Amino acid sequence: MIIKHAQHFLTAEGKVFFQEWVKTLQAITAKYPGFDAVWPMVSGENLDEVHLFMVFADEIAYQRWVSGEEHARILGELTVYQLQPWQAKTYVSIS
């Protein structure tokens, strides 16, 4: 299992947009084999941050998602709301 954590730094308008954006992301990623879940969270420490967690069965499933056209397109929709570039971390199950 792989969990991708993306940290987005968005304007106030971007955080409102993000709520609908996640729904679109969920609908798109549900079509990808090996995709398991996506959920958004906010940071209690920094109000400009929103966090997105995505779960994939394995590296192959993750690469299938990031190499697709839909990934680049939907990620591009957040660009106009960015205060700074997003950051990501990868967590891999050890069991």
Buried (B, 14 or more C-beta within 10 A) or exposed (E): EBBBBBBBBBEEEBBEBBEEBBEEBBEBBEEBEBBBEBEBEEEEEEEBBBEBBBBBEEEEBBEBBEEBEBBEEBBEBBEEBEEEEBEEEEEEEEE
